[in-house]
Amino acid sequence: MIVLLNDYFYSKFGDQANLNVFSNDCFEFPPRVSNLTLLSSNSVTLNSNQTIGWEIVIDSGGGIKISYVFIHVISNLDKKGYTFEFYPNSTSWETTIGIALSPETTPSQIFKIYNATIIDERGIRSDHIDSFKVDEIFSNQSPIYPISISPFYLFDLSLFSITVNSPFITESVPPTITLVTLPFENVDDFLQYSIFFQLVSTDNVGILKSHIPQVYLSHSSNYGDLQIFQCNTAINDTSETTCNYYVTCKVEYGYGIQNPVSVLVYGVVDTSFNVASYSSLSESQTFDFNGLSNKKTPSISSWTPLTPYNNKLTIFGRNFPTSGGSAYLYYTDSDIDNLVTLKFIHSSSVMAVLEIGQGLKPFVVYTQNSNNEKSNKVEIHYLGIPTSSSSSSSSSDDDSTLPPVLCFDNCGGTSRGTCIPNVGCNCKSPYSGINCLSETIKIPKPQTNTTSPDSRNEFPISGSDIKLNTIISIVALRELDFQGKQVNIHYFDSWNFTTISQTNFTYRSPILKNNQHVSNISVAMEWHEQSTTITFAKQNLTINPSTLKYYISLDKYPFASSLNTLDLIIKSMFKSSQTDDVCGSKGFSLNDGNDYMTLQIGTYSFEGKFIKKAIINGNRIVTINNKLLNENQLNSNSTITKEKDSSNQLSSFISIEIPHYDSNVLLDPSFSVLLDSNESYKNSENSICTSKKSSKLTTAQIIAIVIVSVVFVIILALFIIVKFSKSDKFLSIRIFYYKLFKRFKKKY
């Protein structure tokens, strides 16, 4: 094969070898400020309380929505200043940046817009940074990234600053800081505890409440390492000249046991912008936290991964019983009172090896010392085994003890699928399911939702009077610590919509943490009318016809700890118009290397396919877990509501567990509606059923009605005959009914 490069063609044809592409729609300009007006003037004299600032109008210039606006105002005295954040989600947007000032607490100073960032729905941004000296960038080397265009490029720099003249007389004495209450310790859980104390700052003129001081605990270990913990500080009580701060410091177990701890305070500011700091060392004050050193309550901090059928579990922690203690296990799908006593193969105060028996079902384990003090309870899952899909009412799943990679029902035969050992059934399009006995049915494309990536679809089934409804919704993103405890949760309620094509749409939404915009989520939805093969995470995946495909990506996220993970919660709902003589059931299973969520009503099911792979940091492929959240896990988040399941309406919440990552992550679920060869029966394990309501009469009922009717006619005739028996006219009638009565009696 001969390969000719561009250099060859260029040498032959010159500029004609270049491919030039022209477009009439190539608007790439960043968002801008189209109007900037001072609320008063750029020179203000404070004689009374007054608000200074700007009226700002932002325009995308091309009919593109503005997604995010950040503006930071500082002064020559106040470098912390004031920050303003907005999420407009409109093409043209107006707001007021206002700062309230008082002549009694505000010294003369110059305020200015220090920096600003505006981002549109395409991700294109404009940035303004005060005194940005481009020459300094080019003096040594070329910039790595192009210089951003300022959103204020239409306006003169004189509009950016406001000079405030105030009668307030500044003083030079900084405020004082006093430790009001001595630090005391309190156990939060088995792995950390909190230190609480109060500070008070006083000033002759006034304390600036907008400046919250930074408080630290400092401790030097026996090895010479300096250990510093930053604390959370909140204003507890305040007056004009006094401010009380309530301080909480979360520290690791054992902190401060070896050597005393000192308290450091920075950044108490008065209204004259005098800054004060404090060190308990300078006051000859240090504190000992030895109260926990004598506590012997056992605690489990980690454990080794558990492979299927491994009968030994190694746990790590502290204060494990070396003698006279015990360990217990109970399965997550059984009563907590059904405890299994475990044998210690090895035990020290920090590590224990337990004999747990062979199995695949998830379980909870904890230890207990001779004083009946219990450790924390940890839930253990076997590697490669998905979490049980059933709820608390039907969580006893016999199949959970079997390997989830077996092939069932011969994979529907060679025309439907093939069995891959240790993987499961590999189904041929349009068949699906763990046994390939389900077939994707053709349904109409869902209506386009321009407000969120929630998909709602209602359609009739051809040849019947049944209507089906499907709903898919991306609900929330949770940050969990290494114990599975929720650190932060963000609910998605605002999205920016973009149309790529008639079958492809994208949505983007900000992610908040502590009310701060920290990251973004992007969702691309694509409708596949025909069977398609795609590649994701180096896997060739078959997309069945009439399938809705999601591509979900998350930007860099500020994890509170490198041990923390994320949980993306997706809601699915399936509803049928059939209400009589129908059963509904749900399932969650592993097959063909993927997790399958199934909501089945009668002979129809709604299937979600969750690939157990994710791409993180651009090119790294990792294995992830997907699980069906049960009722208890949903109840811990009161904002997430779950409709009650019935025989013709089912819902599920799937959690996609995202590992810790640095820059970005990409996920790939899909959804389709199937026709099942096997109906959801009343004796199915977690079925919800309704009885048949029939208006037709049974055969026995019809026979009884006929007999009663005939007897009634005979009795009526006999009555007439007896009544008129003396008349010669009724003699022939009497003879007829007598013969009829004899024949009826002989027959019945």
Buried (B, 14 or more C-beta within 10 A) or exposed (E): EEEEEEEEEEEEEEEEEEEEEEEEEEEEBBBBBBEBEBBEEBEBEBEEEBEBBBBBBBBBBEEBBBBBBBBBBBBEBBEBBBEBBBBBBEBBBEBEBBBEBBBBBBBBBBBBBBBBBBBBBBEBBBBBEBEEEEEEEEEEEEEEEEEBBBBBEEBEEEBBBBBBBBEBEBEEEBBEBEBEEEBEBEBEEBBEBBBBBBBBBBBEBBBBEEBBBBBBBBBBBEEEEEBEBEBEBEEBEEEEBBBBBBBBBBBEBEBBBBEBBBBBBBBBBBBBBBBBBBBBEEEEBBBEBEBBEEEEBBBBBEBEEBEEEBEEBBBBBBBBBEEEBBBBBBBBBBEEEEBBEBEBEEBEEEEBBBEBEEBBBBBBBBBBBEEEBBBBBBEBBBEBBBBBBBBEEBBBBEBBEEBBBBBBBBBBEEEBBBBBEEBBBBBBBBBBBBBBBBBBBEBEBBEEBEEBBBBEBBBEBEEEEBEBBBBBBBBBBBBBBBBEEEBBBBBBEBBBBBEEEEBBBBBBBBBBBEEEBBBBBBBBBBBBEEBBEBEBBEBEBBBBBBBBBBBBBBBBBEBEEEEBBBBBBBBBBBBBBBEEBBBBBBBBBBBBBBBBBBBBBBBBBBBBBBBBBBBBEEEEEBEBBBBBBBEEBBEEBEEBEBEEBBBBBBBBBBBBBBBBBEEBBBBBBBBBBBBBBEBBEEEBEBBBBBEEEEEEEEEEEEEEEEEEEEEEEBEEBBEBBEEEEEEEEBEEBBEEBEEBEEEEEEEE
